[in-house]
Amino acid sequence: RPRVLSGIQPTAGSFHLGNYLGAVRQWVALQESHDAFYMVVDLHAITIPQDPADLRANTRLAAAQLLAAGLDPERCTLFVQSHVPEHAQLAWIMNCLTGFGEASRMTQFKDKSAKQGADRASVGLFTYPILQVADILLYQANEVPVGEDQRQHIELTRDLAERFNGRFGRTFTVPKPYILKETAKIYDLQDPSIKMSKSASTPKGLINLLDEPRTTAKKVKSAVTDTDTVIRFDPEAKPGVSNLLTIYATLTGTTVEELQQQYAGKGYGALKTDLAEVMVEFVTPFRERTNQYLDDPETLDSILAKGAEKARVVAAETLAQTYDRVGFLPAK
Ligand code: AQP
């Protein structure tokens, strides 16, 4: 079976709809066909300041949400990044292989550091993509299911894998991004010109999966559309409506074309009311399942411990081979 690897940050508490539709939904599907490794990336989270107690709680919360979304520890390997020390170890080697200019071109760093003030951003935030390279290469992943915003980081991973292989002999699988066109970028409900995101979206533009279902319904009903009245998928001319159609089609397993027919002659109000109901039907059981996992932290921690044990077998093998190729003297 081909292998996939992906990760999600434990920073915000609740996942948002962009995280789910852009990434986590694919993770659930891929565990059936692939040897799947998924992790909560707490090492990435500390690239911006975190309160220790919150970080611990959010790490469990992220794992609980992944299980609630449908990850099955019998079908995939689910773990916490810091439980597998090889990530940081391989990241160092990858840091030494990356050019400063090359790292400087990463647009996510530019965006995130601009928000914090360039001088205040940590060196960890700067090298974030290189840790991501190590995450992926450690598992010899063939594909990496992510949203569009991560494409540049997967390109960097490919470049570094090829560079290492070229210099030291074939060691790493060169991975491909796995990005579904339809849901690659879910947009902010209030400003459909920007992606839905924890840091850039306003509360009304961001659907948190653990919000009160009533709040979610309200946000959908007040989504920004346009002054036209026709329900048509046209991301250029009608970004707000198109975003709602994408969300609706994906959550219900229909197509945008079918929805266009279904809503021919109807107004935006009808579309929003129905989508609000679809959202409520989705988030209500999701919240319940998440809370069930959180109510039993022992079970949750033991799932994560088993996951880390499985992950380490693969990670340790890759790291040992990498150390050898680089020329580190074996420890006696
Ligand atoms: N709007 C989105 N549409 C599609 N996919 C998205 N992803 C994030 N936003 C969208 C994908 O979610 C996965 C996890 O991303 P992350 O760990 O970077 O999560 P995050 O930092 O919580 O996501 P944000 O909101 O994008 O954070 P900020 O505001 O910090 O930039 C990834 O696969 C990502 O592509």
Residues whose N, C-alpha, C, O or C-beta is under 5 A from the ligand:
A	BS01	AQP	G7 I8 Q9 G18 N19 G22 A23 P145 V146 G147 E148 D149 Q150 T183 A184 K185 I186 K195 M196 S197 K198 S199 A200
